[in-house]
Amino acid sequence: MNLSRLGEGSERAGFQRGAYTIFFVAVLGLLTLLAVRSMTSSTVNSVRLTSNTHNGTEAFLAAEEAMAQGMEWLASSSNSYTTHLWPAATQTVATPLSFTVANMGGQTTTRDYTLSFGFQAGPAGQSSVKVIGRAVNSSGQLATVSQWVSLNTLLQSGALDAPLVVAGCFNVESGVPDIYADTVPHNGTLDYITYYRGPTRRTTLNGSVGDTCDEAGSDSVALLNSHNTGTNSGKFAHSAEPVGLSQYSGGDLWPRIFTESRDWFDDLRVNQPSALASMNVYYWDDAGNSPDMDNAPNTETWPASGVIQKSPNGQNQQWPNRTSRFDYTNAPDHGETFYSWGTFANPAVIIYRGGCPSQLLKHDGNRPFIIIGLLYMESAGSNPENADLACTADQWQRFMLLGSLVVNGDLKISQKNPEIISAEVGNIYNTALFPVTGVYGMAGTWKVQGD
């Protein structure tokens, strides 16, 4: 009897242990199921987050490409940021940017982004522009980024300050040259500059190398802007203006005028001559590549009376003072079309590294032309940075320049009556009118652009 009862207890305990085992297995299975589900959900969320991060990064990369294309577009001399102001007149890039996308099954497709860019003007008086790039795909996902850039123009900021610039001394031997600067008072004083020069003679022209320039003596400028002598004595006596002189420390004028090196110009002249032409830059060396100045490439219309105002505004009883045009008889009158090197909207830069031109600036009067912009001359030697050009201007017949004449050496005016109207008087006193040679991002200005 006792044995029978003991066996029944053992059997009952075995059933209990089995029940507990099943229970624990069930609980473990449930926990495992919950863990797997949690892991699956976490993996799905992670994949979704990774996908969103990837797509967002992709969109920003596309926006960066749009902004880069905007900078490249802006670097072209024929383009102006004012034609594509953000957001009203953005420029859409013709070819979308495509990314290859692989799905879970290993199949690949492409996702296209439409790129556009635009610009915002910087503070007045500064050569800075904000470039904005945007990318958007067919799902509506977009990104917009921006960066301020600095525009490097071909001319230094002070390149047009004076209508005549010489590295050495300036002498008027004969003739009656006219240089019209800005004689409008600023802050109650006259701050005009007729010419800008170095302190000493650079060549043996009119003296010895190293002589101190002396306008009152050997380097006389008594005839400059003086119309009280000659056949038409008194004709423009009241149109003459006083002579304002500014002096610098001396030496090579090139880096004071241009932001790019001589090698930069040489490279374009040899390898990309069309690039210079597109910038309205004419560059000649001493290798026989001389221009025919009579074949001026542009046509322009002289503005209405008073737009260009030479000062002072007096006149005598017999000869009216033509204060808003060149004084030559065959010079263009108001509203008249003429041939030119450069225009008011796109001034020219002419660089002549062939010594001092004589016939270069002489024409027969049947096709008179005007240079609008900057004319730079220097010696034809291997070291033009020595500023050793000796230039005697005795063949500059009917020479008319609106802008600045730069002579990297000494200059003597003889027999002829060249006339220069300053860039400020001629309304081209803005280096932004001249070619942009580079676009440079400004550090610390990149940002995500708000919509």
Buried (B, 14 or more C-beta within 10 A) or exposed (E): EEEEEEEEEEEEEEEEEEEEEEEEEEEEEEEEEEEEEEEEEEEEEEEEEEEEEEBEEBBBBBBBBBBBBBBEBBBBBEBEBEEBBBEEEBBEBEEBBEBEBEEEEEEEEEBBBBBBBBBBEBEEEEBBBBBBBBBBBEEEBBBBBBBBBBBBBBBBEEBBBBBBBBBBBBBBBEBBBBBBBBBEEEEEEBBBBBBBBBBBBBBEBBBEEEBEBEBEEBBBBEBBBBBEEEEEEBBBBBBBBEBBBBEBEBBBBBEBBBBBEBEEBEEBBEEEEEBBEEBBBBBBBBEEEBBEBBEBBBEBBBBEBEEBBBBBEEBEEEBEBBBBBBBBEEBBEBEEEBBBBBBBEBBBBBBBBBBBBEEBBBBEEEEBBBBBBBBBBBBBEEEBBBBBBBBBBBBBBBBBBBBBBBBBBBBBBBEBBBBBBBBBBBBBBEBEBBBBBEBEBEEEBBEEBEE
